[in-house]
Amino acid sequence: MNDQQQAIEQAAAWLRDTDGLLVTAGAGIGVDSGLPDFRGNEGLWRAYPALGAAQIGFQSIANPTSFLDDPLLAWGFYGHRLKLYREIVPHAGFAILQRWAQRMPRGAFVRTSNVDGQFQRAGFAEETVAECHGSIHHLQCVLPCCSRIWPATEFEPQVDEQACRLVGPLPGCPDCGGIARPNVLMFYDAAWLSRRTDAQEARLQRWIGSTRRIVTVELGAGTSLPTIRRFSERHGPRVIRINLREPQIDPEKGIGIQGGALETLVALDHALDQADGAPRR
C-alpha cells in the first residue's frame, strides 16, 4: 500500500468515527464544476483578456475603489462572475459530502472563503454555511450609507464579456440611491459590511462547541491566502487536507491527500463503501 492509499484509508477511518463533519473550502473545490481557480494575475487575465490588455491585476479589480473609479468595469467583472455562479452546476463531490453528513449525529457545517454560493446551490442549508469573505449573491451600498445587506436576486447583469464592462443598469442602493456593490470582502476593504458573515460565524462556533469528535475535510485551500488552511489546522488533529498542488500538513494536525476535490472524494467514498460492505446511493 502506497502513501496515498494509506492516507485515504486513515481518512476513511476518521470519517467512520465522527459525530460531525467540518467542511472547509477554498477556490480549488470549484475547479471540477468548471470554475476557474485564479492563481495570480495570469489566471485572471486568461479568463478576462480585457483586464490583461489594460494590465489590471486581481488586487486592483477586486478592490472597493474600482467601484468608485470605474463602476461599469468593476461590475463587468463581478457581474460576469455572478451570472456564472448562478448557472454553474456543483459537481458530484458536494453530494458525497452531504451523504456523509446525513450519517453523522451532528451533521455538517461548512466554512468557505468562496463567495460563489455553490454549497447552498448544491443543497447545503443556508444556516450551516459560513462564508468568511461574504457572498456575491448579496449586495450592499458602495459607501456604505447604511448597514443594509440585501439579496442580489433582482439584479440581472448584462455584460460585454469581451470588454469586461456592464452594459445594463448599475444596481442601486435602496437607501441613498447610490451604487451598490457585492457584499464580499475585497482587498484593502474598509467598507465591507460583515454583519451577515458575523452571524454565520457565530452559528459555526456554536456548532463546533456542541460537536465532540470533529473531522475536518479541507478542499482546495491554497497557501497564497491561507485563511482556510489556518482555520482547518486550529480544528485538528483530524484534518483531511485534499489539495492538488499543496497537500502538505503537519502530521500532528492531520493528513494530506494530493488530488482534485472530486476524484479524492470519490476515492474516500469508495473506501467507506468497502468498509461498510454496502454501496452508497
N, C-alpha and C positions, 0 to 999 in steps of 0.2 A: 504494500500500500504506500503510495507516494504522499508527500507532504500535503498536497492539495486535497486528496481524498481523506486524509486523516483530519484535516481541518473541517471538512464537510461532515464527517462522522461525529466530531466533537460538537459542532454547531447543532446537529440534529439531536444529540443527547441533551443539550441545554434546552432546546425548544420543547422537548418532551417533558422537561422538569421545570416548568414555569407557570406562574398564575397570571402573568400579564406580559404583553409584548409592547416594548417601546420601539417604535419605528422612527429612525432619524434619517433625513434625506437631503442630499444636495442635488445640483443640476444633473449629475450623471444618471439619476434614476429615469429621466425622461428620454434619454437617447433612444431606447428601444421602442418608444412611442413615435419616434420621428422628430423629436425636438432637438434643436442644435444646442450643444454644450460649448458656450463661448470659453475659449482658453486664450485670453489676451486679445489684442486688437485684431490680429489676423483672422481669428474665427468670426469676430463681429463683422469685419469687412467682407468676408466671403458671403455672409448672409445678407449684408446691406452694402452693396457696392457704392452707393451714393455717399455713404459716410466715409468709406475708404477713399473715394476720389477727393473728398474735402478734408481728409486727414483728421476726422473727428473720432476720437477714441472713446472707449466704453465709459471711462470715468467722466467724460465731457457730456455725452448724450444721456447717461443715467445719472443726472445731476439736476437738482431743482432749478438751478439758474437757466437751464436750457428752456424751461417753460416760460421764463421771463424774456430771454434773449430772442428765441425763435420758436414760439409755441407750435407752429404748424410742422416744423421739423421734429420737435420733441414728440408730438402726438402722431407724427408719421411713424416713428419708431415704436412707441408704446401702443398705438392703435393697431398696427400690424400684428404685434405680439398678442394683443387682446383677442383679435379675430382668430389667430392661430390657436390659442389656448381654448377658445370656445369650440373649435372644430375638431381638435385632436382627440383620438380615442386612446385612453390609457391602455398600456399593454397588459398582458395576462398576469404579470407578476403582482399587480395590485390585488387581483382576485385571490392569488395564493396567500398573500399576507392576511387578507380578510378571512379566509378559510381557517388559517391557523388561529387567528384571534377568536373565532367563534368557539373553539375548543377550550379556551382558557377562561377561568373564572372571572378575571378582571378585564378580559378583552384586550384591546389595543389602544394606544394613544400615539399620535404622530406629532413629531416636531420637525419642521422643514424650513429651509432657507429659501425655497422656491416660492414664487409669487403667482404661480400658474393655476392653482386650484385643482390640480389633477387628482389629488386624493379624494376631494369631495366629489369630483366628476366620476371617479371610479366607485363611489358608493360609501366611502367613509363618512360617518356622521359629522356634521359641522362642529358639534360640541366635543369631538375627540381629535381635533386637528389644531395645532398651534403653528402659526406662520410668523416666524420671528422677524421676517423682513416685510410683513404686510401682504396685501393681495392686490393684484392688478384688476380684480373684479369689483373693487370698491374705489370710490373717489373721495377727494377732499378739496377744499379751497387751496389754491396755489400760495396764498399769502402766509398762513391761513387767517381768515377773518373770524372764524368760529371753530368750535370743536366738533362740528358735524362730520360724520363719515357716512356715506350712503352707497347703496349698490349701483354698479355701472350698467345695470340691465337695460336701461332705456337709451344708452349711448351705443349707436351703431357706426363705428368709424369707417369712413370712406378714405382710402389711402391710395396715393400714386406710389406703387411699390418701387418703381424704377427710380423715382426722385426721393423716396422716403419722406413724403410730405402728405399731411392731411389735406384733402381737397373738399371735405364736407365741413359742416359747422363744428366749432370747438365746443366741448362740453363746458357748461357754466355752473358756477356756484349758486345754489338757490337762495342764499342769504344776501350776498353782496353783488351778484351778477357778474363777477369777475371770472377768470379762467379756472377750471377745475383741473386737477392732476390725479394720477393714480395714487392710492394710499399705500405706497410702497416706500421702503427706506432706501434712499439713493445715496450716492457719495456726497459727503460734506452737507448732510441734510439736517438742518436745524428746524425745518418747517414740518417734518413728518409728524402726523398725529398718531400716537401709539396706543390710544385708548382701546381699540378693538383687539390689538395684539396682546396688550397687558391682560385683558380679561381671559384670552386664550391661555396665556402662560400661567395664570392663577389656577385655571382648571387643570392644567397639566400637573402642576405641583401638588394639587390635592390628590390627583390620581396616583402619582408616584408615592405619595405618603401612605396611600392605602393599599399598595401592592408590595407583597413581601419578597417574591422571588422573580425580579425583573430580568428578562433577557432583552438586550438591545440589538436590533438589526439595523445597521447603518448602510445606506446605499448611495453610492455616487457622490460622496462628500470629499472634495479635494482640499489641498493644503494652501492654495492661494488665498482663500478666505476660510480659515479653519474653524469658524463658529460652530458648525455642526460636529466636527470631529472632536473638539474640546468638550462639548456638551455630552457627547456619547461616552467619552472616557471618564467623565465625572460620574457616570452611572454604570461603571464596570462592577465586578471583574468579568462579567459575561457579555462582552460586546462582540458581535459578529460583524466585522468590517468587510463589506463587499465593495471592491473598487477595481476597475480595470487597470489603472496605472499606478495607484498609490495605496496598496493594501496593508502597508506596514503598520504595526501597532505594538506597544509594549505588551509582552506576554502576560504581565500581571493584570492587565486591563481587558484583554480579550484575544481574539484570533483574527487573522486577516485571510481573506479568500480573494485571490486575483481572478476577476472576471466581470462581465457585464451584469447588470441587475437581473434581467430576465433569465439568462442562462443559468445563473447561480441559484436563483430562487427555485427554478425548475429542478436543479440538481438536489437542492436541500429537500424539496417536496418529495422527490423520488426516494431519498434516504429515509425520510419519515414513513413513506409507504412501506418500504421494505421492513422497517422495524415493527410497524403495526400489523403487517400481513394482509392489508386490505388497501386497495387503491382509493385515493381521494377523488371526489367529484366536484 
